[in-house]
Amino acid sequence: VALHAATKGYVDTEIAGVRRVKVTITDNPSGATTIVALTTELFGNTAPTDLTITTSATVDSEVAVGDKLEYSAVATDVDEDLLMYKWTFSVPATGVLWGRTVVVDTTGLSVAQALAGTLTVVDRLNAETTIALPTIFVIA
C-alpha cells in the first residue's frame, strides 16, 4: 500500500509531538481491511494571542447618549489560522456582533451607565481567547 498524500492536522497541545498511531485501511468495494502502524507528528493548536482593542471614544473613555461607538480589535495566531472576532455586549444588550470592527449605538442608555461586554477571538479549530471590553461611560 502506498500513501500518496498527507494532510496536516492539529490536536490539543497536550498530545502534540511525534506519536506512533495505527491506521485502519479499508478497500472499497471488497471491504477488506488491514491495520498499519505509522509514526507521525501531531501539531498542537494555539489559541489567539496579543488581543488589542481600540475604541472611537476620545475623552476619558466617555461617549454621549445616542453616539455610535466603534470598537476595533486585532489579534495574532502563531499557527497562522484565520480568526473570527465575536463581540458580546451585556450593556447595551445588542447580542453578539461579529467582525474585527463593530459599531454600537448608545441610544436608550442611561447617563453614567457603563458599556460592558467581552471580545472572544476564535481560530478555525475553535481555540479561543476572551478578554473584557474597556470601560466606556455614557455621559449627557
Stockholm file with secondary structure:
# STOCKHOLM 1.0

chainA/1-140         VALHAATKGYVDTEIAGVRRVKVTITDNPSGATTIVALTTELFGNTAPTDLTITTSATVDSEVAVGDKLEYSAVATDVDEDLLMYKWTFSVPATGVLWGRTVVVDTTGLSVAQALAGTLTVVDRLNAETTIALPTIFVIA
#=GR chainA/1-140 SS CCCCCCCCCEECGGGCEEEEEEEEEECTTTCCEEEEEEEEEEEECCCCEEEEEEESCCBTTEEETTCEEEEEEEEECTTCCCEEEEEEEEESCCEEEESSEEEEECTTCCTTCEEEEEEEEEETTCCEEEEECCCEEEEC
#=GC SS_cons         CCCCCCCCCEECGGGCEEEEEEEEEECTTTCCEEEEEEEEEEEECCCCEEEEEEESCCBTTEEETTCEEEEEEEEECTTCCCEEEEEEEEESCCEEEESSEEEEECTTCCTTCEEEEEEEEEETTCCEEEEECCCEEEEC
//
